């Protein structure tokens, strides 16, 4: 592991300390876990997987407006 120094606000420090006591985990472990979660959400391949999984999600819904019909009603110049 690499050692990294970061600056936290007093609010962040206090919240991290309380969470550490509640979960019985070290602050470093909580920070690493938070960074891993952040990185997994921001990874391009992960986003692509989520987009592909959501493909067609609203396909059979009847309560969603048909965009093509809505666009046809617009006045165009």
N, C-alpha and C positions, 0 to 999 in steps of 0.2 A: 504494500500500500504506500501511496505517496502522502506526505503530510502537507496540508494546505491551511493557511491562516485566513479567516474571514472576519468581517466586522458585522455584528448584529446590533439592531436597535435594542434599547432596554426592554421594550414590549416583546420583541422576538425572543430575547434571552429568558425573560420570565415565563412566557408561554411554553418555550422549549423545556425549561426546568420542570414546570408543572406536568407537562405531558410525559416527561421522563420518569417522574415519580409515579404517575398514574399507570403507565404501561410497564414499569419496572425494566426499562431499557436505558442504556446510556445515551447521552446527548449525541455523541458521534454516530452511534448506530441509527438514531432517528434522522440525523442529517443525511447520512448515506442513503437511507431508505427513501427520503424525500427527493433526493437528487436522482435516484434510480427511477422513481415514478415520473418525475418531470421529464427525464430523458426518454423514457418509453413513450410518453405522450407526444413528444416532439420529433421522434424518429420518422423519417419519410416512409420507410417500408411499413411501419406500424399504421401510419395514416392511410396508406394505400390499402392495407388489409381491412381496415375499418370501413373505408369507402366501398370496397368490393362487397363486404358483408351486408352493407346497407342498400346495395343496388336493388331496385324494384320494391323497396319497402312499402311505398305508398301506391303501388300499382293498382290494387283492387279497391282502393278507398273511394267511396262515393261522396264524401263530404268535402272534398278538395276541389277547388275550382279548376276547370280545364283552361290552361293558359292559352292554348291556341284559339279557343272560342273567345276568350276575353280580349286577346289582341285584335281579333277581327272586328270588335266593336269600336276600337279606337278610330278617331278621325285622323287620317293621314294626309299630308299635303304633298 
